[in-house]
Amino acid sequence: MPFTQLPSPLGDALAARGYAEPTPVQAAVLEPEAAGRDLIVSAQTGSGKTIAFGLAFAGELLADGTLPPAGSPLALVIAPTRELALQVSRELEWLYAPAGGRVANCVGGMDPSRERRMLSHGAHIVVGTPGRLRDHLERGALDLSNLRAIVLDEADEMLDMGFREDLEEILDGTPATRRTMLFSATMPAPIAALARRYQRDALRISTVSAERGHGDITYQAVAVAPADIENAVVNLLRLHEAETAILFCATRESVRRLHASLQERGFTVVALSGEHSQNERNHALQALRDRRARVCVATDVAARGIDLPGLSLVIHVELPRDAETLQHRSGRTGRAGSKGTAVLIVPYPRRRRVEMVLKGAKIPAEWIPAPSAADVRKADSERLLAALLAPVEVAEEDQALAQRLLAEKSPEEIAAALVQAHRARLPAPEDLLADDAAQAPRGPRPGFEDTQWFRLNVGRSQNADPRWILPLLCRRGHVSRQDIGAIRIAARETLFEVPRTLAARFADAVRRTAEGDDGVEIVALDGKPREMARENRRDAAPDSRGPGGPARGPRSYRAVERGPGGPGRDGPRPMGPGHDARGGDGKPRPPFGKRGPGRKPPRPG
């Protein structure tokens, strides 16, 4: 059914918004066979399903072409999160505005007394979250006796979040004659069980293709060393320069660390996790809509229901737990016909598992190398050239300034200054710490033929990790990361090398910056680790046995040999069992950011 055959108020609203043709899911719910029936609709996130169910229950609300006076609700829409409920409410408000429709919101985090007043004044449509709707129902503020249609939006998400009991109580409080519509991106067994209990002869509608990947989303996967994850994220953001991007992490601690790190690098970024209040969430989302921020770092739960205009890039900084989570995360982009890109950051040890998940879920993903700093600079140059060569209208004031510049400087000098000013305002791309082992040069790095070794008084037992050790050494020693050579981590200490030509300057800087690092001490060694180990064995031989015990051997070191701009021929080596995302104690740890001695493990988001 084309939009022209809809009741005139809805047709006028769609025309005013520029809607000419229905999307597949909208066309499916308007087919004659769907009229008046219960529906089970499988549709991708961003396929226009909010408008679809708004059109689907139009027959129940506009029986004679007009709405009756507002009283107890005629339609109820239940969504899993505040953000999604408010988004649905906004869509239904403009859709039913020409018909005089009144839409009320009932969501957690808002003033319940204000919501009760709105309900007492009457509404044609109520949109809310399960917990708040159940509360109003139990208090007698929500009257469902005249309900004609009920919609469960993202029903699979609501069951995953533990709202089954709330949903059942709400559904049990509705008239038996009501029309029930379930909209879900996936259709697991619990949804089928809910449908059998509360629906009658439901019509199944699916607009999901055989391939689980969203048709408007390009999936990519980037395999990196665990120590390179944050740098890969920075370079992906800089390479794409997306209007809006969202980065998914597994825990609120990871969100906090990545958010702080990106802020320090100069990105305009906001954070969403379980530790943020509703007011903070609203401010963050508004900053993204106003373009005051371009990057959002979020946990899965906190990002559910988010619909941001211009969101074209999703980065899975920490891997989703399953294919459904991957699909829901990625569905934040590629909405309503727009194109988007979803990139998975995959630690080397987990590549095989990710390949199996993608294959089982029938999600096609292209494996690409992590963008290098050179790739980012090349993309910057192309964007700058395109911007400067594009036709533009020049104001008289700007023309006068240009003439003055040309009178005082050569065109080459002006162009060079313009390029420099352009690059200065952009966050710097990162050199990846790890290159492919086959491409890494063998032998000592240039400049590291003669080195001085130093000792750091923290090791694996204090969560020593190159991801925070390297920035600490650069800060304390006033050197760049290219000036740090091999890093070898033992149980209670870490050894590292710097070129001998820089050793005196490095040691002097370390002495001047000794305060404020939680007792971390850096001292120069008299020899190289292997020579010291042999000397230790000789010195310890006479008395290295405990009472009746064997001789103790030398300290065991794990090495991270760093090649030019990254690890050397062996690449990064694990610091303990399961180092891709876990420490030696088996507890999850974030794969990026500073993790100093004595830091607590992250909490779930």
N, C-alpha and C positions, 0 to 999 in steps of 0.2 A: 504494500500500500504506500503510494507516495504521500508526502506531507500535505499535498493539496486536498486529500480526502479526509484529513483529520477535522475534528471540531474547529470552527473558525478561530476561537481564542488561542488554541494551541498552535494552529498554523500561522497565525499572526506573530506569535511570540518567536517561533522558529525562524520565520522570514526576517524579523527584525534583528536576529542574531546572526544572520547570514547562512543558515542551514538550508541547503537546496535539496540534497538527497540523503536518505537515511543510511546509516552504517549497516553492515550485515546483521548485527544483533538487533538493531532497531527495526529493520525490515522484517526480521523473523517474528518478533513479538506482535507485529501488526498484521500478520497473515490471518486470513479468516479462520483457519483451523485452531488458532491460539485464542480467539476471542472468548472471554469468560472462563477459560480453563485454568487450573493450577499449572504452574510452569516450573521446570527445573532447567535453568539456563547456565551453560558452561561458556563463559566468555572471558577473553583476556582482559587484564587490567588496562584501562585506557581505551577500550573499544567503543565507548559511548553508551555504556549500560545504564548510567544514571538517567539519561534522557529516555533510554529504552523502557525502564520500568515506570517512569513518569508517564509515558505514552500508553504503556500496557494497562494501567488501572484507570485510564481516562474514561473508559466506558462505564466503570462503576461510579465515578464521581460526577461525570457530565452526562447523566442518563438522558436528559432532554436538552442537552446543549448548554445548560447553565448550572452553576453550583447553588445548592440551597444555602440558607443563612448558616454561618459558622456556629457550630455547637460542639458536641462530642465528635472526635475525629472519625473521618470516613476511611482514611488510609493511614497506615503505620509503617514506617521504614526503620529497620534496626540495622545499625552499622557497628563494627567492632571498636572503633576509636573515635575520640572527640573530633580529630581533624577530618576524618572521612565523613562523619555525621554532619559537621558544619558545611563541608563542601557539598554534600548531597542537598542540604537545606538551601544553599545558595542557588543551586541549579533548579530545584523545584520552584523556588520563589519566582524567578523570572519566567519559567515555563507557564506557571498558572496565574501570573499577575494579570494578564488581560481578562481572565475569567473571574477576577476578584478573589482568588484563592488566598487563604491565610495558612501560613506554615509556622509551626512552633517547634522549638528545639528543646530537647531534654538530654543533656550530656553531663558526664562527670566533670568536676572541676569548675562548674559554673554555679551561680547562686540558685539553690533549689526553690527558695521562696518566690523568686522572680518567675521561675518556670511554672510554679503552681498558679500564680496570678495569670500568666498567659493562657494556661489551660482553662482556667475558670472563665476567661473572656471568649473562649471558643476558638477552634481551629479546624480546618478541613483536613490538613495533613500534619502528622506529628513525626518528627525524625529524632532518633535518640540512640543512646548506647544501652546495652542490656541491663547493666546494674542500676542506672538511674531510672530507666523506664519501670523496672520491677519495683523500685522504691516508691515511685509515684502511684503505681497500681496498688500496692499494699496500703498506702496512706489514703486511698480513695480519691486522689487528685486526678487520676487518669481513668476516664470512663471509656471502655472498649465495647460497650453494648451495641453500638450502631456501626461498628467497623465493617467495611465492605471488602477491604483488601489489605494484606500484610505482605511486606517484602523483607527478606533477610538478605542484606547485601554483604558479599564476602563471607558467606555462611561458613566456609571451611576455616577461615581465620578465627571466627568467633568460637567455634568448637575447640580449635587448637589453644585458644586463650583461656579455656575453662568456663565458658559461659553457657554450657548445656543446661544447667539447672535453671538459670535465669530465663533462657529462651523457652524452656518447657512451661514454666509458670506463666509467662506472658501469652504463649500460644493457647494454653488451657483456659485463659481468661477471655478468649475471643469467641464470637458467635460461630457455630458450626457451619453457617452458610457463607462465611467469609472466603475470599479467594486468596490462596497462598502461593507466593512466588519466591523461589530460592535462586539467588544469583551467586555464582561461585566460579573462580578461575580454575579450580580443580574439583573433582568429584570423588573423594575418598569414601570408604565404607560408612563412617559415621553420618555423612550427609545423606546417603541412601537410606539409612535407618530412620533418620529424622523425617525424610520425605514419606516413607511408608506409614509413619504414625500420624502425620498431620496433613497429608495431601490426599486428594481423591482423583484418580485417573489423570495423573499429571502428564503433561506433554513435555518430552525431552527436547531441548534445543541446544545445539552445540555449534559454535562458530570458531572452535579451536581446531587448528590444522593438525594433521597427523604428526608433524614435527612440533615438539613442544615449544621450541623457540618462537617468540613473538615475531611475526613477519616484518615488522617495522624496526626491529632491534638487531643490530649487528653484534654478535658475541665474539669476543676475543679473549685469549688466555696468554698470560705472560709468566714464564717460569723464571724465578729469580732465587738467589741465595737468601736465606732468612735475614741476613744482615742488610740486604739491599732493598727490603720492602718499602721502607719510608722514602728512600731516594727514587724508587720506581714510581711511587705515587706522585711525588713532586714533578717528575718529568712527564708523566702522563697528563697531569693537569696543565702543565705549560705547553705540551705538544698540541693538545686539543683546544685550549683556550675556550672552553665551552661557556656559553652564556650562563648556565647554571649546572652544577655538578653535585652529586651526592656520593659520599664515601661511607661504606658500610663496615662497621666493626662488630665484634662479638660481645664486648663488655663495655660498661660505662667507663672503666679505667682506661681502656684503649681509646675510647672517644676523647677522654680528657687529655691524654698525652698527645694524640695526633692533632687535636684542635690547637693545643698550645704550640706545637712545633710548626704548624702551618702559619699560625699568626706571626711567629717570630720570623718566618721567611718572607712575610709581606703579603700573604694571601688574605683576601677579605672572606672570612670564614665564620660560621656559626656552628653550634653543637646542639644535638638533641639526644638525650638519654633519659633513663629513669630517674636521675637525680635532679632534673630540671622541673621547676614548677610550671603550672599551666600558663602563668603570665610570662615566664621566660620563654616558653615554647612559642607563644603567640608573637612575642617580639622577634624571635629568631626567624619565624616563617615570614613575618612582614618585611624583615630586612632582605630576605631572598626575593620576595615579590617586588620590592621597591628597587632592586638591583644594588642596594647598599652592601650586600654580600653576594658572592657568586658560588661559594662552596659550603656544603652542609656535611658535617661528620655526624653519623647517627648509628644507633643500634637498630636491630630489626623491629623490635616492639615500638620504639619511639617514632619510627618512620612510617608505620602502617597508616595508610589513608592519606598520605601527603600527595598533593597534586600541585606541582609548581610549573608555571608557564615557562617554556624555553628550557626545560631540563633535558639536556641532550647527552649527558654522560653519567654513567653509574660505574663506580669502581668498588669491587668487592675486596677491600683491603684484607679482611680476614674471611676465610672461606665460609660459605653458607653450610648449614648442617645437613641439608638434603636438597633434592631437585626442586621441591615445592618452594622452599625458602629462596632459592636462586631465582625462581620464576617471579615470585612476589617482589623481591628486591629489584630485579631488572625491569619489572613492569612500571617502575616510577618514571621511566623514559619511554619513548616511542608511543606516545598517547595520541589518540584521535587523529591518526594519519601522519603524525610527525615522525621523523626518523631519529633514532637514538643509538648509542653505543654502550654496551655493557662489557667491562673488562674484569677478568678474574686475575688477582695476583696470587700465583701458585708457588709456594716454596718448593725447591727441587725435590725434597724427599716425598712430597705429596702429589707429584705430577701423575703417577700411575693411578692413584685413587680418583683424582679429578677426571682423568680421561674416562674411567669406568662410569662415573656418575653422569657425565655428559652423554656418553654413548647410551646408557640405559634410559636416560630421559629424552633421547632423540633431540638434543639441543646441539646444533652445529656450531662449533667454535673454532676460530682460526688461531693457531698458536703463532705468536709473533715475538720477536726479541724485544726486551725492554728498551724503550727509547733512551738514547744516550744524550749527553749534554750537547754534542754536535748536532744530533737530530733536532733538538729543540731550537738551537740557534739558527739552523737552516730554515725551519718553519717560521721563526720570528722574522727572518730576513724576507721571506716570501710574503708574509702578511704585511710587513712594513712597505715593501715595494708596491703591493697591490693598493694599499691605502694612499700612498703618495701619488701614484699614477692615475688614480681614479679622478674623473672630472669633478670639479668643485667650484662653487661660486665664492669669489673672494670679496669680502667687504672692503670699502675704501680705506678704512683704518688699517686693516691687515696689509693691503697693497702698499700703503705708505711705509709701514714697518719693513716690508720686504725690500722696497727700494733703498731704504736706509742701510739695511744689512748688506745688500749688494754693493753699496758704495764703500763700505768699510771692510768687507771681507770678500774673499773669492768664493765662487759657487761651491768649490770643493770643500772649503773650510766650513761653509754653512751646512752643506749636506752631512759632513762628518759630525758636526755638533748636533744636528737633528737626530742622527742615528744613535749617538751616544745618549742623548736625553731620553729617547724612546726606550733604550735598553735599561737605563738606570731606574725606570719606574716599574720594571717587571721583576718578579722574584727570580733569583738566579737558578738555572738548572743545576742538577747535581751530577757529579761523576760517580758512576756506579762502583761500589767497592769490589764487586765480583764480575769478572768477564768469564766467558766460556773457557773451560780448562784447555780445550784443544787450541784455542787462539792465544792463550797466555804465554808469554815468553819464558823460556827455561833459563835457569841461572840467575845470578844476582841482578837486581834492578840497577839501571844506570844511576850512579851516584851512591850506591850502597855496597861498593866493593870493600870499603873500609868503614866500619861502623862502631859506635859506642853503645853498649847495652846498659839499660836502666832497669831497676826493680820497683814495682808498685806493690804496696803491702795489702792487696786484696786478691782473692782468687775465686775459684768456683764455689767454695763454701760461702762466699759473700755475694753470690750472683754476678761475678765478674763476666762481662760480655763486651766484645769489641764495639757493639752498638752504642754503649755509653762510655766505654773507656777511651775510644778514639777522640770523640769531641772533648772529653776532659783533658787529654794530653795536649790537644791543640790549644785549648783555652789556657791551661797552666803554663805551657812552654812557648806560647806565642809563635806557633808554627802552623803550617797547613797540613791537611791529612796526607798529602803526597810526601811530606817530610818524615812520616812514621813508617818504619819498615815492618819486619815480622813482629807479631804479637804472640807470645806463648803463655798460656794460662795454666797454672797448677792449682792445687787444692787451696793453698793459702797465700799465693803470691802470683804476680804476673810480670813477665819479662818482656821488654820491647827494645827495639833498636832505632837509632837515628844516625844519619851520616856524621862521621867524626868531625867534619868541617862545621857542623852546626851544634855539636855536643856542648861546648862551653856556653854558647849563647842560650841553649835550651836549659841547661842546669841553672844558669843565673836567673832566667825568667821563672823557673819553678820555685826558686828560693823566695822571689819577690811576690809570688802569688800563693803562698802556702796556706793562708787562712781561708776558712769557709768551705772546706770540702770534706767534712765529717771524718777528720783524722786520716785522710788518705795521704800517704807519704811516698815520695819519689826520690830514689837515690841512685847514683851511678855505680856500676859494677866494675871490678878490676879485670874481668876477662869475659869470654864468651860462655854461653850456657853449657856447651858440651865440655869445654875445658874445666869449668867449675864443677860439673857433675863428676868428672874423673877425679878431681882433687878432693871432692867431698867423700867419694868412696874410699880413697886412700886414707883420709883423715879419720873416717868413721870406723874402719875395719876393726881395730882392737877392741872397741867397747860398744859395737853396734848391736850386740845381742842382748835381749832382755833376759830375765830369769827363765832359762830353759827354752827360750824362743829363738827363731831364726834371725839371721842378720837382716836389718832393714836396708832396702835398696835406696837409690837416689830418688828425688822427687819426680813424679810423673807429670809431664807437660803436654798440653794440647796446643798445637801450633796453628796460627792463622798467618800464612805467608802472603804478604801483600805485593802484587805486581803493580805496574804503573797505573795509578788511579784506582787500584783495587787489589784483590788477592792475587797471589802468584799462581804457579802452575797447578797446584792442588786445589785451588779455590778455597772457599771457607770451609773449615772442618767443624763438625759438631762440637759444642762445648760440653755435651753430656747426652744421655739417652733422650731421643726424641726431640732434638733441639729445634726442630722446625717450629714448634709452638709450645714446647714444654721444657721445663727444667729437669735437672737430674732427679728431683723428687717426684716427677710425674705430674706436677700441678701445672695447669695452663698458665702461659705467660704471653703477654702481648709481643708480636713480632717486630715491634718498632719502638723507638723512643728511648729516653734515658731510664735505666733501671738500676739504680745505685745500690750500695750495700744496705741491707736491712729493710728494703722496700717490701711492703706487703703485696701478696698476689692480688690480681684484679678481681673485683666483684662482678657478677653477671649484670648485664644491663637490663 
